[in-house]
Every structure is written in structure tokens, then in C-alpha cells.
Amino acid sequence: EYLQYFLRFSRMLSYEEIEMLKEDETAIKERPPTTVQFKEQIDVYDALYKTIHSFDSERIISGWLRIDVRPLRQAVLNIICKWGSMFKQHLFEHVISSLSELDSFVAEAIAALQVELSEDDYEGLLSVMGYLVKIRDRQTATDGMFQPIKEIMELLKEYGVEFSEEIYIQLQELPDKWNQCKKVAIATKQAVGPLQTLQIAAIKRRIGLFDVRQAMHRDAFKKLPFFHWGCQNVYALFDHQHQELCNFEDELKKLAE
């Protein structure tokens, strides 16, 4: 719980602040911690560990009662070590997951953007446009992620935490891969421009046809026999009309997408 609050607000919250959050999640502005703030937290526990570790193993009370404090000291040291390691482990996993996610996304996006599209490949065009939007939305964050990751890796190295050679290679290669992904996105955006124009025109025609069919259905609906006394098979007619309206709604959702 402490780590979750630290990741959101760079500090532990007071009881009053926690109660405020329960009533309103936006009551306190989120401020994700910096690498420096992570270092400060780790150093607090490292310093506390050294202090507790320096305590004498035994205590003499009143000149005759000898108390062995080693079990208690070791238990406290284990707790301190666990808390300090919690921050290191989070940073370690953050580096690996961030690089792995970006590597997978870049490979997936480039492959999707390089698929050849035909004029009537509506689903294929939607897929390409989806990746173009994803690249655009994450560009600022991804452009600025590499230096902080380097700083985190250097920080963890100070505490004896090492990454595998594959991670260092991944960090070295990913900026170029990401730049290549952006170049492919720019080229693809230009290439699909004419296809977008064709699909927009086709969608407008489909919308026009949909409006005509909807108007015809409305006029026919007003003349259905279940509006009159003596109508037979009312529920069957209801079910049929319900299904037709559902079909119209499904088609409208597809057009909206």
C-alpha cells in the first residue's frame, strides 16, 4: 500500500488524505516520483539497516541480566531489507517491462503498417489507422523514456543490482527502432491518404443508404397490423420488428466506428 501511494504521490499520505481519496479520487493531485526520490527512499532504508546492524549483540541490564538481541535485531533487519528491496525491485521490473513492451509494440506496429492494402480493404485500413493513432498518442512519452531508464539502471547499479546483457543491448537498439517506426508511420500515413478518401466517400454513401432504409422502415412500421384491433400473431410481429431494429443498431455502430 505504501508503494502504491508513493508511485502516485511521491510520498505516504496522512490518514486524513487517505480518507479524502476514498471520497474523491481526484482530491489530491498525483505527482509520480522521480529517480532522485526513489534514491532518497532506498537510502533511508539502507541507512537504517546500517544503524540497526551496528547494535551490540548483547545487552547487560542491572549488571547481571544478559539479553541476546540478535534474533530481534535480525528480524528487524529482515523487515528493513524487505522494504528497501521493494523499491529496487519495482525499478528493476519497470525497466524490463518498459523496454519489452516498446520492443513488442514497435515490431507489431511496423509489421501492421507495411501490409499492402487494396481499395476495398476497409478492415485493413482501420487496422493501419489504429496503429497510426497509437504511435501518435505515445510519441511524446516514448521519446522521453530512454534517458530516465538509463538513470534508473545507473542508480540500481550503485546498489549492486545488475541487468542482463540483453537488456543493455535492447536499450541501445530501441531508440533506433522507435525512430524507424515513426518514419514508417509517416510514410504509411501519406500512402493511405488516397485510400482514406475513397473509404470516406464509401462511408458517406453507406450512411446515405442507411438513412433511406431507415426512413422506409419507419414508414412501413407505422402501417404494421399490430397497431389495429384484431391483429393476429402480435408477438411474432413484435419479435420480427425487434430483430430488425437490433440489426439497424448494429449497422449504425459499425458506421460510427
N, C-alpha and C positions, 0 to 999 in steps of 0.2 A: 504494500500500500504506500509505503514511504517513497519507493522508487517511482511509482506511478504519479504521485503528486510532484516529485522532483522533475520528472520528464515534462510535466505540463507547466509548472510554475517556477522551476529552478530552486525550489525550497519546500520545506514542510509547512503545511498550513496550520493555523491555530484551530482550536475546537470551534470557535465562532465562525471562522471562514469555511470550515467543512460543512457546518450547518447551513451557511448561506448557499453553498454549492448544491446542497440537497434540494433547496427550494428553487434555485435558479442556476443552471449550469454556466450561464454567461456572467454571473455576478462578479467574478474575478478574471481579469484579463490573463490569458495564457502567455507565458514567456518561456519557451523551450531553453534549456540550459546550453551554455557554450562549453567548449572543450576546457577552458580555464576553470569554469565552475565544477566540472567533473573532477578535474585535478584537485581542486580545493577539498571536495568531499573525500576523495581517496586519501589525500594527505592527512585529513583529520583522523581517519581510522588507522593509518599507518603510525602516526604519532602516538595515538592512544595505545596501540599494540606494543610499541617500544616501551612506553611508560609502565604498563602492566607487567610486561616481561621482565622489567628491571627490579620488580619487587622481590624481597627476600623469600626464600622457600619456606622458612620457618619463622614463627613469631613466639617470643617468650613473654608471657604475661605474669606480672607479680613475682617475677624472679624464679618461678617454679613450674608454671604451666606452659608446656611447649605445644604449639599448634602447627601442624603441617598444612600450609596453604597451597601446596602445589596442585591438588585436584581442583580447588576453586579457581586458582589462577589459570589453569589450563582450560577450564570450562569457559571462563570469561574471554580468554584469548581466542578460543574457537568461535565464539559469537562475534567478536570484533573482526576476525579474519573473514567470516562469512559475509558480514556487511560490506567490508571493503571490496571483497571479490565480486559482490553483486554488481557494483558499478563497473568494474573492469570487464565482467562477463557481458554486461549489456553493450558496452562499447565494442567488444570483440565481435559479438553476434551482429551488431549494427553494420560494421564494416563488411563482413562476409555477405550478409543478406542484401545490402545495398548494391554491392558490385555484382552479385549473382543475378539479382532482379534486372539490373540495367543490361547486363550481358545478354540475358534471355530475351529481353524486350527488343534490343537492337537487332538481334538475329531474326526474330519473328517479324519485326516491322519491315526490315529490308526485303525479306522474302515475300511478304504480302504486297509491298509496293512495286515489286518488279514483275508481278503477274500481268500478262498481256490481257487486255480487256477488249471485248467486241462491243459494237454499238448498242446491242440489246442486252448486255450483261449488267442488269440492274443490281443484282445482289453483289456481284464483284465490285461494282463501283461504290456501293455502300461500304463494303469492307475497306477499300482503299481510303475513302474519305474518313472512315473511323480512325484509321491509323494516322492520317494526316492531322486530325484533331488531337489525338493523344500526344503526338510529337510536339505540336504547338503548345499544348497545355503544360507539358512538363519541361519545356526548354529552359526556362529561367532557373528552375530548381536543379536540373541536371547539369547545366553549365557551371553552376557554383558548388557542386558537391565534391569535386575531386580534391581541392585544397583542404577542406575540413577533414576528409577521410585520411589524407596524408598526416595531418596534425594529430588525429586520433591514434594512428599507427605509431607515430613517433612517441606520443605520450605513453602508450601501453608498453613500448619498448623500454622506457625508463623503469617500469615496474617488473621487467623480466617476462613480459607477455610477447611472444613471437608469433608471427603468421607464417604460413607455409609459403614456399617459393611460388606456388601457383597464384596466390593472392597478389604478390608483388608484381608478377607478370601481368595479371589481369588489370591491376591498377595502371600499369604502364601502357597497356594496349587500348584500354577502354576509351580514353579521350579521342583517339583517332577513329575508333569505331563509331563513336557517337557523332563526330563531325561528318563521317561518311554517311551516316543515317540521315542527318539533316540535309546533306547535299542530294541524296536520293529523294527525299521528301520534296525538295524544291523542284527537281526535275519532273517528278511524278505529278505534282500539282499542275505544272504547265502542260504536261501531256494529256491529263484527263480533263482539261478545261473544255475542249470541244465536246467530249462525251457528256460532261455535266450539262452543257447547253442543250444537247439532244434529249437527255433524260428529263430536264426541267420542262421542255416542251411536251414530252410524252406524259409527264405527270399532270401538266395543265389539261391535256386532252382527257386523261383519265378522270380528273376532277370534274370537268365539264360533263362527261358522260355519266358520272356518278350522280351529279345534280339532276340531270334529266331523268335517270332511272328512279331517283328518289321522289321527284315530283310526280312521275307516272304512278309510282306505288302509292303515294299519298292520295291521289285522285281515285285510284281503284279501291283503296282501303275504305274510303267514305261510302262506297257503294256495296260493300260486303253485306251478305244477308243477315249476319248476327246483329245488325242494328235494328232489325224488324222482328215483331212478334211472329211466332210460328216457325222460326228458323230451325232447321234440323242440323244435327251434328255440330252443335255450337262449340263444344270443347275441342273437337278435331280441327275446326277452323281456327280457334284460338291458338292451338299448338302450331299449326302451319304458319300463322302470321308471326307468332313469337320467333320461330326459327328464321323466317325471312328477315325480321328486324335484327336478330343476332348476326346474321350474315352481313347486313348493311353496316352494323357497328364494327365487325371485324375488318371489313374492307376499308372503313373510314380510318381505323387505327393504322392500317398498313400505309394508307395515303399520307397520314400525319407523320409517320416515321420517315 
